[in-house]
Amino acid sequence: MEGLGNPSRHDVGPISGAGLPTSGLESYVLGNFQILRKIGSGAFGAVYRARQLSTERDLALKVLDPVYANRADFRVRFYREAETLSKLAHPNIVRGFPPTEADGFHFFAMEYVDGDNMQTWLRRLRRLSVGDALHIALHVATALQYAHERNLVHRDIKPENILLTQDGMVKVADLGLAKAMNEEDLSLTRTGTGFGTPYYMAPEQARNAKHVDHRSDIYALGSTLFHLLAGQLPYKAETAMELVLAKEKDPQPEIRKSNRNVPERVDMIVGKMMAKNQVHRYQSCADLIADLDRLKLANARLSFLNNQGECTDPQPTPPPSFAQTQAINVVMAVAPAETWWHVRYKTTQGEVVKRMTTRQLQERIKDPAFDLKAEVSTKDGGPYEPLMRFAEFQPSVLIRQSQSTRVDTGKRSARLQKMYDEVQTDLAAAEERRRAIEDEDDEEDIDVRQYLERSPVAGWLESLKAWMQGKLGR
C-alpha cells in the first residue's frame, strides 16, 4: 500500500455524494480500498465500487457524507448499521463488514453484487410473471424472517433494495437503514431514507416511525410484490400525506384489475400482507412463507434473466389444487375481517360490482348513501345473495336500518306536527268567527252561528285535533 497515497483533490475529478470523486478514480485510495466508481447514493452518503487492496477483491464501499459525519447522532446510526450488518450471515442478505475511518471519512465495506436491482428490472420488463415474482418474494421473506428473529426491522423494503446477482441470487440490501433526519417531512422527494419510501411503506410507519415493527416490513414486501405483479404502484398521490390518507381510507387495491393472470389466491395473500391494520396482516414471515409455499407457483429459477422482453405469463396460471386452497383457507381464517367479497350494488351511475374485504364492506354499509339491497358473493360472478344472509354484515345492516327508521319517524313526526299546526289554525279561525257571530244581534247571524256549531266540519276538525294530540303524545 505504500506509495499509493491520494492525489490532490483537483486531480481526481468532481466531488459528489459523500465528498469522494466520481471519475478518474483509479489512483484514489481510501484506507485499504481503491475507489473504482460510484454505483449509488442514499440519504447520508454514497456507495462506491472499490477494490480491497489486501485481497484484490471487489466490494461496495458505503461512505458517510462529511456533512453528516460532523453530527454525533448520524455517526452513531451509521456505525450501528455497519455493525449490525457485520453480524448477519444469510445468503439473501448483502453481507456487511465492520466500519472504519480513514482520511476523515467514515465508511464500511459490503458485498458487491454484480447485478441490477428490481427497480431497474421493472423499468426493463414492466412486470414479472407470477412464478418469478413469487420466487423473489419468497427469498426476500426468508431474509426478513432471519432479520426479524434477531430483532432487526428493515424499514425500507422496495424494488430498489432488492438486488439480483448475474446468476439469479436474490439479495436484500440496506438492511438496518437509519431513520430519517426529519420525520415530519412528508415530501415525496425525500424517498430512500431511513423513514422509508412512501410508495411502499406501511401506513403506521408514515404516521410515526416509532410504531414500526416486523409487520411493517411485511406490508412493504406486499407493496413490492403488488408492483412486481401489476406493473404499477398500489397507491398513487401527489404528496406523501395524500398517499398516507389513501392507504388508510381507500379500498384495498386489487392486482387482478391490472393483471388477470394473477390467481385470486395470490391477490388475497398480497391483500393480507397489505392490510391497513397490523393485527390483520401476517404476524410473521414464517406464516407468509407457509402460504406462498402451499401455492406451489414460484419458479425454481428466474426466467427473465435470459429473456429481456416483458415477462408476463403466456397462459393464465392454473389455480391451486383444492387441497392447497383448503390449507390456505385454514391459515387465512385467523383474520376473517380480510375475507374478500364480490359486492353488487346500485349507485347513481348504475349497477356496479366491486371487490371488498369484510371490514371494507362493513365500513361501506355505514355510509347512508350505500345501497342496503346490495348482494354479495365470495366467488367472481356469483351466485349473489343479500347482505342479511351473512352474519358478518347483519349487525351493520341492522344499525343502518335502525338509523333509517329513526330518520323516517322524525320526518313523519314533522309532517304530523305541520298538520296539527294547520288544524289549530283552522280551529282558531273558526272560534274567532263564532265569537264574532255571537256579538251580532240580528237573527241572521245567530242562525249562522248555530249552523257553524252544528257543522260537520267543526266536528271533523275537533276529532282530527284529538287524534293528532294522541299521536304526538299530548
C-alpha positions in Angstrom: 0.0 0.0 0.0 2.9 2.3 0.5 3.3 4.8 -2.4 -0.5 4.6 -3.2 -1.4 7.8 -1.4 -4.3 10.0 -2.5 -3.5 12.6 -5.2 -4.6 16.2 -4.6 -8.4 16.9 -4.8 -8.1 18.8 -8.0 -6.5 15.8 -9.8 -9.2 13.3 -9.1 -12.3 14.7 -10.8 -15.6 16.3 -9.5 -16.8 15.9 -5.9 -20.2 14.3 -5.3 -22.2 12.3 -2.9 -20.1 11.6 0.2 -17.5 14.0 -1.0 -15.5 11.5 -2.9 -14.5 11.9 -6.6 -16.8 10.2 -9.2 -14.5 10.0 -12.2 -10.8 9.4 -12.8 -10.6 7.3 -9.6 -8.1 4.6 -10.5 -5.5 6.1 -8.2 -7.7 7.3 -5.4 -7.2 5.2 -2.3 -9.3 5.3 0.9 -7.7 3.2 3.6 -7.4 -0.3 2.3 -9.7 0.3 -0.7 -9.0 1.7 -4.2 -12.1 3.5 -5.4 -13.3 2.4 -8.8 -16.6 4.2 -9.5 -19.8 5.5 -7.8 -22.6 3.0 -8.0 -25.3 4.6 -5.9 -26.3 7.2 -3.4 -28.5 7.4 -0.3 -29.8 9.7 2.3 -26.5 10.0 4.2 -23.8 9.4 1.6 -22.8 7.4 -1.4 -21.9 3.8 -2.4 -18.8 3.1 -4.5 -17.4 0.0 -6.1 -13.9 -0.4 -4.7 -11.1 -3.0 -4.7 -9.8 -4.2 -1.4 -6.0 -3.9 -1.8 -5.2 -6.6 0.7 -7.3 -9.3 -1.0 -7.7 -7.9 -4.5 -11.5 -8.5 -4.4 -14.2 -6.0 -5.3 -16.5 -4.8 -2.6 -19.1 -2.0 -2.2 -18.0 0.9 0.0 -20.6 2.9 1.8 -19.3 6.3 2.8 -21.0 8.7 5.2 -21.3 12.2 3.8 -18.9 14.6 5.6 -21.9 17.0 6.2 -23.5 14.4 8.5 -20.2 13.0 9.8 -19.9 16.1 11.9 -23.0 15.2 13.8 -22.6 12.5 16.5 -26.2 11.1 16.1 -25.6 10.4 12.4 -22.3 8.8 13.1 -23.9 6.6 15.7 -26.6 5.5 13.4 -24.1 4.9 10.5 -21.9 2.8 12.7 -24.8 0.9 14.2 -25.9 -0.1 10.7 -22.5 -1.3 9.8 -22.0 -3.3 13.0 -25.5 -4.8 12.6 -24.8 -5.9 9.1 -21.4 -7.4 10.0 -23.2 -9.7 12.4 -25.6 -11.1 9.8 -24.8 -14.1 7.7 -27.6 -15.0 5.3 -27.4 -15.9 1.6 -30.2 -13.5 0.7 -28.8 -10.5 2.6 -26.0 -8.4 1.3 -23.1 -9.1 3.7 -21.5 -6.2 5.6 -18.2 -5.6 7.4 -17.2 -3.6 10.4 -17.0 0.2 10.0 -13.7 2.1 9.9 -12.3 5.6 9.3 -9.6 7.0 7.0 -8.6 10.4 5.8 -11.5 11.9 7.8 -14.1 9.7 6.1 -16.4 7.2 7.9 -17.2 4.1 5.8 -17.8 0.4 5.8 -17.5 -2.3 3.1 -20.3 -4.6 1.8 -20.6 -7.5 -0.5 -20.5 -6.2 -4.1 -23.5 -7.5 -6.1 -22.7 -7.9 -9.8 -26.2 -7.3 -11.0 -29.2 -4.9 -11.1 -31.8 -4.1 -8.6 -35.5 -4.9 -9.2 -36.4 -1.3 -9.9 -34.1 -1.5 -12.9 -35.7 -4.8 -14.0 -39.2 -3.3 -13.6 -38.3 -0.5 -15.9 -37.0 -3.0 -18.4 -39.8 -5.6 -18.1 -42.7 -3.6 -16.8 -44.0 -6.5 -14.7 -43.0 -10.1 -13.8 -44.7 -13.4 -14.3 -46.4 -14.9 -11.2 -43.7 -17.6 -10.9 -40.8 -15.1 -11.0 -42.5 -12.6 -8.6 -43.2 -15.2 -6.0 -39.7 -16.6 -6.3 -38.3 -13.1 -5.4 -40.9 -12.6 -2.6 -40.1 -16.0 -1.0 -36.4 -15.2 -0.9 -36.9 -11.7 0.5 -39.4 -13.1 3.1 -36.8 -15.6 4.1 -34.2 -12.9 4.6 -36.6 -10.8 6.6 -37.5 -13.7 8.8 -33.8 -14.2 9.6 -33.5 -10.5 10.4 -36.8 -10.3 12.4 -35.6 -13.2 14.6 -32.7 -11.0 15.5 -35.0 -8.1 16.4 -34.0 -6.1 13.3 -36.5 -4.3 11.1 -35.5 -3.2 7.6 -37.9 -0.2 7.3 -37.3 0.3 3.6 -38.2 -2.8 1.6 -38.7 -1.7 -2.0 -37.7 -2.9 -5.5 -34.6 -0.7 -5.4 -33.3 -2.5 -2.3 -33.7 -6.0 -3.8 -30.7 -6.9 -5.8 -30.1 -9.8 -8.3 -26.7 -11.3 -9.0 -26.0 -12.3 -12.5 -26.6 -15.9 -11.6 -30.1 -15.1 -10.2 -29.4 -14.9 -6.5 -31.8 -12.6 -4.6 -30.1 -10.2 -2.2 -31.7 -7.7 0.3 -29.7 -4.5 0.6 -29.7 -1.6 3.1 -30.8 -3.7 6.0 -30.9 -1.7 9.2 -31.2 1.7 7.4 -31.3 4.6 9.8 -34.4 6.7 10.4 -34.9 9.9 8.5 -33.4 13.2 9.8 -36.9 14.8 10.0 -39.8 12.5 10.3 -42.2 15.4 9.9 -41.0 16.0 6.3 -43.7 14.4 4.2 -42.4 15.4 0.8 -42.3 12.6 -1.8 -38.9 14.0 -2.9 -37.3 12.6 0.3 -37.5 8.9 -0.6 -35.0 6.3 0.1 -34.2 7.4 3.6 -34.5 5.6 6.9 -38.0 7.0 7.1 -38.8 4.6 4.3 -40.1 5.1 0.8 -43.7 6.5 0.9 -44.9 4.4 -2.0 -44.2 1.1 -0.3 -44.2 1.9 3.5 -46.9 0.8 5.9 -49.4 3.5 7.0 -48.4 3.3 10.6 -44.8 3.9 9.6 -45.8 7.0 7.7 -47.7 8.3 10.7 -45.0 7.6 13.3 -41.8 5.7 12.6 -41.6 4.7 16.3 -44.6 2.4 15.7 -42.7 0.3 13.1 -42.2 -3.4 13.7 -41.7 -6.6 11.7 -45.3 -6.4 10.3 -44.3 -3.0 8.6 -41.7 -4.9 6.6 -44.4 -7.5 5.6 -46.6 -4.6 4.4 -43.7 -3.1 2.3 -42.9 -6.5 0.8 -46.6 -6.8 -0.1 -46.5 -3.4 -1.8 -43.4 -4.5 -3.7 -45.0 -7.8 -4.7 -48.0 -5.9 -5.9 -45.7 -3.7 -8.1 -43.9 -6.8 -9.5 -47.2 -8.5 -10.5 -49.3 -5.5 -11.5 -46.6 -3.4 -13.2 -47.8 -0.3 -11.2 -47.8 1.0 -7.7 -50.7 0.0 -5.4 -51.4 3.6 -4.5 -50.6 6.9 -6.2 -50.7 10.5 -5.0 -49.1 13.9 -5.5 -47.8 14.2 -1.9 -46.9 11.7 0.8 -49.7 13.0 3.0 -52.3 12.2 0.3 -50.6 8.8 -0.1 -50.9 8.0 3.6 -54.5 9.0 3.6 -55.2 6.8 0.6 -53.6 3.8 2.3 -55.7 4.5 5.4 -59.1 5.3 3.8 -59.2 4.0 0.2 -60.4 0.4 -0.7 -57.6 -2.1 -0.9 -56.1 -2.3 -4.4 -56.5 -5.5 -6.5 -53.7 -6.9 -8.6 -56.1 -8.7 -10.9 -57.5 -5.4 -12.2 -54.1 -4.9 -13.8 -53.1 -8.5 -14.5 -55.8 -11.1 -14.9 -53.1 -13.8 -15.0 -52.6 -13.5 -11.2 -54.6 -16.1 -9.4 -57.2 -14.8 -7.0 -55.4 -16.6 -4.1 -52.2 -14.7 -4.8 -54.2 -11.5 -4.8 -55.7 -12.4 -1.4 -52.3 -13.2 0.1 -50.9 -9.8 -1.1 -54.1 -8.2 0.3 -53.4 -9.7 3.7 -49.8 -8.6 3.6 -51.0 -5.0 3.0 -53.9 -5.0 5.5 -54.3 -1.5 6.9 -54.4 -2.7 10.5 -51.2 -4.5 11.6 -53.4 -7.0 13.5 -54.9 -8.3 10.3 -51.6 -8.8 8.4 -49.4 -11.9 8.5 -48.0 -11.9 12.0 -44.7 -13.3 10.9 -42.7 -14.0 7.7 -42.9 -17.7 8.6 -46.7 -17.6 8.2 -46.4 -15.8 4.9 -43.8 -18.2 3.6 -46.0 -21.1 4.5 -48.9 -19.7 2.5 -46.7 -18.9 -0.5 -45.2 -22.4 -0.4 -48.6 -24.0 -0.4 -49.4 -22.4 -3.7 -46.6 -24.3 -5.5 -46.5 -21.4 -8.0 -43.0 -19.9 -7.5 -40.4 -20.6 -10.2 -37.3 -22.6 -9.1 -35.2 -20.1 -11.2 -35.9 -16.6 -12.5 -37.0 -17.0 -16.1 -36.4 -13.3 -17.2 -32.6 -13.4 -16.7 -32.2 -14.9 -20.1 -35.2 -13.0 -21.6 -35.1 -9.2 -21.9 -38.8 -9.0 -23.1 -41.8 -8.4 -20.9 -42.3 -11.4 -18.6 -46.0 -11.9 -18.5 -47.4 -15.4 -18.4 -48.2 -16.7 -21.9 -51.2 -18.6 -20.4 -53.1 -17.8 -17.2 -51.6 -19.5 -14.2 -53.6 -22.6 -13.3 -55.4 -22.2 -10.0 -54.1 -24.1 -6.9 -55.5 -27.5 -6.2 -58.4 -28.0 -3.8 -56.1 -29.3 -1.1 -53.8 -26.3 -1.4 -56.7 -23.9 -1.3 -58.2 -25.7 1.7 -54.9 -25.5 3.6 -54.6 -21.7 2.8 -58.2 -21.1 3.9 -57.3 -22.6 7.3 -54.3 -20.3 7.7 -56.1 -17.2 6.4 -59.1 -17.8 8.7 -57.1 -16.2 11.6 -58.1 -12.8 10.0 -61.8 -13.2 9.0 -62.1 -9.4 8.6 -59.9 -9.7 5.5 -62.1 -12.2 3.6 -62.7 -10.9 0.1 -66.3 -10.4 -1.3 -67.7 -9.5 -4.7 -70.3 -6.8 -4.0 -73.1 -6.0 -6.5 -75.0 -2.8 -5.7 -76.6 0.2 -7.3 -75.2 3.7 -7.5 -76.3 6.9 -9.1 -74.3 5.8 -12.2 -76.0 2.4 -12.3 -75.2 -1.1 -11.0 -71.6 -1.9 -10.2 -69.6 -4.9 -8.9 -66.6 -4.2 -6.7 -64.3 -6.4 -4.6 -64.0 -5.6 -0.9 -62.8 -7.3 2.3 -65.3 -7.9 5.1 -64.0 -4.9 7.0 -64.2 -2.6 4.0 -67.8 -3.7 3.3 -68.8 -3.2 6.9 -67.5 0.3 6.7 -69.3 1.0 3.4 -72.6 -0.2 4.9 -72.3 2.6 7.5 -72.5 5.1 4.7 -76.1 6.4 4.4 -75.7 6.5 0.6 -74.8 2.8 0.3 -77.5 0.6 -1.1 -78.7 -1.8 1.6 -80.2 -4.0 -1.2 -76.6 -4.9 -2.2 -75.8 -8.6 -2.8 -72.5 -10.3 -2.2 -70.7 -13.5 -3.2 -67.3 -15.0 -2.3 -66.9 -16.0 -6.0 -66.4 -13.9 -9.0 -69.7 -14.0 -11.0 -71.9 -15.2 -8.1 -74.2 -16.6 -7.1 -75.1 -13.3 -5.2 -77.1 -13.3 -2.0 -78.5 -10.4 0.2 -76.3 -8.9 2.9 -78.5 -10.2 5.7 -77.8 -13.8 4.7 -74.3 -13.4 6.2 -73.6 -13.0 9.9 -70.7 -10.7 9.2 -72.9 -8.0 7.8 -76.2 -8.4 9.8 -75.1 -6.0 12.7 -74.1 -3.3 10.3 -77.3 -3.6 8.2 -79.5 -3.6 11.3 -77.8 -0.4 12.6 -78.4 1.3 9.2 -82.0 0.2 9.2 -82.5 1.4 12.8 -81.0 4.8 11.8 -83.2 4.9 8.7 -86.3 4.2 10.9 -85.4 7.0 13.3 -85.0 9.4 10.4 -88.3 8.3 8.9 -90.0 8.6 12.2 -88.6 12.1 12.6 -89.9 13.0 9.2 -93.4 11.6 9.9 -93.5 13.4 13.2 -92.6 16.6 11.4 -95.4 16.1 8.9 -97.9 15.4 11.7 -96.7 18.5 13.6 -97.3 20.5 10.5 -100.8 19.1 10.0 -101.6 19.7 13.7 -100.5 23.3 13.4 -102.7 23.7 10.4 -105.7 22.2 12.2 -105.0 24.5 15.2 -105.0 27.5 12.8 -108.3 26.4 11.3 -109.9 25.9 14.7 -108.7 29.2 15.9 -110.2 30.9 12.8 -113.5 29.1 13.4 -113.5 30.1 17.0 -112.8 33.7 16.1 -115.7 33.6 13.6 -118.0 32.1 16.2 -117.3 34.8 18.7 -117.8 37.5 16.1 -121.2 35.9 15.3 -122.1 35.9 19.0 -121.5 39.7 19.1 -124.1 40.2 16.3 -127.7 40.9 17.4 -129.5 40.2 14.3 -131.3 36.9 13.8 -129.4 36.0 10.6 -126.1 36.0 12.4 -127.5 33.8 15.2 -128.6 31.3 12.6 -125.2 31.3 11.1 -123.6 30.7 14.5 -125.9 27.8 15.1 -125.1 26.4 11.7 -121.4 26.6 12.4 -121.8 24.9 15.8 -123.8 22.1 14.1 -121.5 21.9 11.1 -119.8 18.5 10.4 -116.6 20.4 9.5 -116.3 21.7 13.1 -116.8 18.2 14.4 -114.3 16.8 12.0 -111.7 19.4 13.0 -112.2 18.6 16.7 -111.9 14.9 16.1 -108.8 15.3 14.0 -107.3 17.5 16.7 -107.9 14.9 19.4 -106.4 12.1 17.2 -103.3 14.1 16.4 -102.8 15.0 20.1 -102.8 11.3 20.9 -100.2 10.6 18.1 -98.0 13.4 19.3 -98.3 12.4 22.9 -100.1 15.5 24.1 
